[in-house]
Every structure is written in C-alpha cells, then in structure tokens.
Amino acid sequence: MTAQRGHRPRLQLKVAVVDSGINAEHSHVGNVAGGVSFVSEDYKDFIGHGTAVAAAICSHEPRVELYAVKIFDRSFATQIESVVKALEWCADNGMDVVNVSLATAKNEHARLLEQPSRRVNILTAPLEFMGLPAYPGSFEWCFGVTSDPGCPRDEYRSSPAGRFLASPLPREIPGVEVTHNFSGSSFAVANFTGLICRLIYDRDSRTNLVLRSLLS
C-alpha cells in the first residue's frame, strides 16, 4: 500500500521492555504487540515490575508498540545467559528501543554483554550499580541513566559527559502513596525511555547518534 501524497506514513516504534514480563490487560499499558520469555513458558508478569516499567514508558509516549522480553520470573534474579539471549532477540527482531531494567558491575558480565548490546539500535539502562559503573548502561553506545529525585517525571537532564538523569518515580496511581509504589533506577530508565520515544516521534529520527546529539 502506498501512502497518499502529502501524508507521511505512521511511524512504527517497536519498544522492548527487558524485565519481568508485561500484563497486557493492565489499564496503564498500551499496545503489547508480542514478546518472549527466557525464564518461563510465557511473558506474563508475576512481579508487576515489568508492567509498571511499560506503564511508565506509555505515560510519556502512548503510541509505542510494546514487546515484553522476560528475564525475571518470580524474583529479581536471573542468569547472565538469559540477558544475552534477550538482547540478541531484540536485535534479531528489529526492536527500535530496548529498555533494560538490569545493572551488573561484574567485568565478566560486561564482556558477555558487549557484543549483543552493540547490535541494539537504542538501549537504555542504569548507568551505575551501588556507585560502580554498571553494564550494559556504561557502554558508550548505550544511553546510561542515573536516578535524580529532583528531576520532574516529564523531564530529563544531561551533562557534557553524556550522562543522563531522570526521575526515579513511576506514573502516579490514584489513592496509592508514592512510597508504596515501585521506584528507583529502573523507573529513571523507563521515564527516560518514554521521553526518548516522544522525541523520536517528534523529530522522526531513530538514529542513535542523532538522538544523542538532540538529547545533549
């Protein structure tokens, strides 16, 4: 099908949430187009974390096409091999943006994550773990994000060194105190991912270097 002259085709933006899965029926989650699990039979979320991350992304940019890439099942523990397979799946299936709720400071893990993370177009992840450089977020080709409680949810901050900061708070839930909801570096990454997706739609560009220049 050919687009009519003078009308641009709708931008399709495939966003992978590498986390505990996504519950597609949740009211805060948008279009879940599919997914995969490397730790269970399907990508159903038993923890709620991945669903909350997906909701945070959609709160900034609801037009994204979500894909659940499950590496956590009943706890926040996983094997590095599952993470490697998750990133390889994202690259092989043409994910435009990959949100990773994982940080490891181990050098042996960094070596395993280097090549698959290079294959991903735009990868967001925590920059630090307990004050140490974290991977894959610390790789120069990734968008490493640091939690900044003073940053509003709808904004991000950047430094000349290419460091990005975002709010650690997820989207608000009426009647639920902020302290009773998820929070932390995973949601700083999710908020930043949502803002990147909004920028991609606004500027119609999903090139890593171009986005990095615009964000900085």
N, C-alpha and C positions, 0 to 999 in steps of 0.2 A: 504494500500500500504506500502510495506517495503522498506526502504532506501537501496541503494546498499552498499555493504561492502566497507569501506574506505571513504564513503561520509556521512557527517553529514547532517541531515535534516535542512532546512532553519528555523532559529529562527523566530517565530512569536511573535511580541511585540505589545500588544494592549495598546494604549495610549489614555486616556480620557482627553479632554480639557473641564473643567468645567468653562463655560464662557457665552458669548452672542451668542453661536452657531458658525457654520462654513459654509462659502460659498464654497462648494466643487469644483465649477468650476474655482475658482481663480487660476491663473497660479503659485503662490508661494506655493500652498497647494498640498500635496501629496495624498496618498490613504486614502480617507474618507470611512471607511467601514460601517458606520451607526451612529446612535445616538438617542437621546431622548430629549424632551423638557418638562420642568416642569412649563413653564410660557406661552406657546403658542401652536399652533397646530403642528408646526414642528420646526426643529432646524436651519432654515435659519437665517443668521446673519444680522440684520438691523443696527447694530452699527459699525461693522467692527473690533471690538476689538478681539473677539474670533478667527476670521480668521487670524488676524495679529499674535496672540499668536501661532496658529497652524503653520503658516509660519515660525516663529522664531524657533520652535522645529524642523521642517523639514529641515531648513537650516543647522542644525548640524547633523541630522540623518534622511535622506530621506526614510529609509527602514521601518519606523514605520507604524503601522496600526492605523489610527486616528479614534476616536469616539467623536462626538460632544455631550456634555451634557449641555443643555441650561438652565441657571438660570437667565439671564438678557434678556430683550426683547428690549424695546425702550429706556431704560435708565440704568444706573448702580445702580439700586435699585432693591432689591429682598427681599423675606421673608426667614427667617432662616429655615422654614419648607421645602422650596424648596431646600436649600443647603443640609439639612439632607437627603432628598429623593434622591438627586443627588449622594451623597456618598454611600448610600445604593444600588443604581442601579449599581454603579461602582463595588462594592464588589460582588453583586449577579451575575454580568455578566463577572466576571473574568478579569477585567482590570489590567494589569501588573503595569502601571504607571499612576497616576492621577495628572494632573496639575490643581491647583485651583487658579484662579485669584480673590481671595477674602480674606479679613482680617477683623476680628472683635475683638475688645478689651473688649466686654461685657462678664462678668462672666456667665450670664445666657445662652448666646450663646455657650460659651465654654462647659458648661455642656451638652448641646444638641448635640454638635459635637464630643464629646469624644468617644462614642462607635462606631458610624459609621466610624470615621476616623481610629480607631483601626483595623477595618475589611479590610481596604485598604492595599494592599501589599506595594507599594511605593507611598507616597503622598508628593508632593512639593507644597509649599505655602509661602506667605510672612511671615517673622519672626516677623515684627514689624508693628504697625499702629500708626503714629503720636508719635513715641517714646515709645509706650507701647507694651508689649507682645501681639502678635496677634494670633488668632486661626482660623484654625487648625494648622498653621505653628509652633507654640510654643510648641506643644505637643512633648515629647521626641521621639516618634516613627515616627514623620514626619520629612521631610527634609525642615527646615525653611531657607529661603533665604533672604539675605539683599542686597539692591541695592548698587553697588560700581562703580561710574562713571569712576574710574581709572582702572578698570579691562577690558582687551580686551574681545571682544564678544566671542572669541573662547577659553576662559579660565575661570576658576573659582578659588576662593581662599577659604581656610578653616582655622579655628582656633582650638587650642587644646580643646576648649569648645564645639566643634561640630557645630560651626557656619559657614555657607556657604555664600560666597559673589559672585555676578556675575554682569555683565554689564546690565544697565537698557535700553540699546538701542536695538530696533528690527533690523531685517535684513535691509540692505540698499535698497532703491528704486531709481534707476537711475533718475536723474532730480529732485528729491524731497529733499529739505533741511532736515537735521536731526531734526531741531527744528519744522518742520511742520509735523512730523510723530509722532505716538504714542511713549511713553517712560514711564519709571517708574518701580516700584517694580514688576508689572505683567510681564514685559519683562525680568527682572532679573531672575524671577522664570522660565519663558519659556526657556531662554538661558541655565539655569542650568538643566532643564528637558531634553533638547536636548543633552547636554553633558553626562547626566546620561544614556540616551538611547544608545549613542555611546559606552559608557563603557560596558553596558550590552551586546551589540553585540560583542565587542572586547574580553570580558572575559567570555562570555557565562554563565553569572550568573545574576539572577534577585532576589536574596535573600537580604532582607533589611539589615541585619547585615553585610553580606559580602560586599555589596556595600558601606555601611557606613565606613567600615574599609579601603576599597580601596580609597575612596574619601578623607579620613582624612590623 
